[in-house]
Amino acid sequence: RIFSFLDVVTLCRCAQVSRAWNVLALDGSNWQRIDLFDFQRDIEGRVVENISKRCGGFLRKLSLRGCLGVGDNALRTFAQNCRNIEVLNLNGCTKITDATCTSLSKFCSKLRHLDLASCTSITNLSLKALSEGCPLLEQLIISWCDQVTKDGIQALVRGCGGLRALSLKGCTQLEDEALKFIGAHCPELVTLNLQTCLQITDDGLITICRGCHKLQSLCASGCSNITDAILNALGQNCPRLR
């Protein structure tokens, strides 16, 4: 129980004290939440694979933010071993592709929060896979995934209607039709980021206002095609806006 309060570095140090402490420190139950951001330059795929084998079903939350050395193969092994994962941060893991989301869809049905910001190889195929295999998804960040189009958004929201937070910042191919899909299928949406989605207009945002009455946070910075009509729509439909 004492070891369960220790961070990753301290656990690794304790594991070197003796054989008995090694067993206790490396027990999977002590590794339910792992953040490897401080070691991002040193983390390679084999490290992630070893962690997944050690933690197995105990792991609930993993952050690999900025770990440039981690790719699809390692994350496939991770998905197979850690099927109870709920929160996964892959922000800036530029080696990953749609294959990672396919693995998550196949093995990680309990996933709730996923950050894919700046994973620029991600396409509509990833969103389709998540829709089919991760129905509990509540938060998705695909900022700067500029290959995503309305077709991907349409596939996503049909299977993940419980989304509460969605960041589409820098997804420059998105048009009003993508927002209409969100407005029609995501009534629980609380946070939406559309910064620099340059093609959206009043028409798309008004459908968001009419369909997402629980909206509390909306970022439309850099969207130069919107007018006062959006403020009217927000005032009439989104009383919880902060």
Disulfide bonds with the S-S distance in Angstrom:
none
